[in-house]
Amino acid sequence: MEVHRRNEAFVPLPFTVAGTVIRGKQLGSRLGFPTANIRYDMQRGSWPKDGVYAGLACLGEQLYLCVLNQGKHPTSPEGQPTVEAHLLDYAGGELYGRQITLEYLHYLRPETAFASLDELKNQLAQDLQNARRWAQHSGIAPGKA
């Protein structure tokens, strides 16, 4: 995994991380929000604070608006901390083993433990709306890299 680090105690945005897509717990897919997961080594370098972000995902030559979650996924905490990205408007099939670059652009909210998977699913839908709204307001237009 390649991490573009900054030495400040507070890591400013944008922040970029690249890695190979790994298989996760499939929870996002079961909820209708499949994610591309990459390893997150909390001990290596400086990272933004854990939470949910609007960002961009670069896959080959294509850019996608994405919603990123970095952290320990407290609603379903088993497993390793990861960076998970749901690529909006992606319809290209499985990503396992592919290289992906993720750019954190805008902090949306802290990581939250939800009482049920339905609550999590509703929040994920809201996160996608908030990311689209932010991207439109900011003039972010995914497309060719």
Secondary structure, DSSP 8 states (H G I E B T S, - for coil): -EE----SSS--S-EEEEEE-B---SHHHHTT---EEEE--TTSS----SEEEEEEEEETTEEEEEEEEEE--TTS--S--EEEEEETT--S---TT-EEEEEEEEEEE-----SSHHHHHHHHHHHHHHHHHHHHHHT----B-
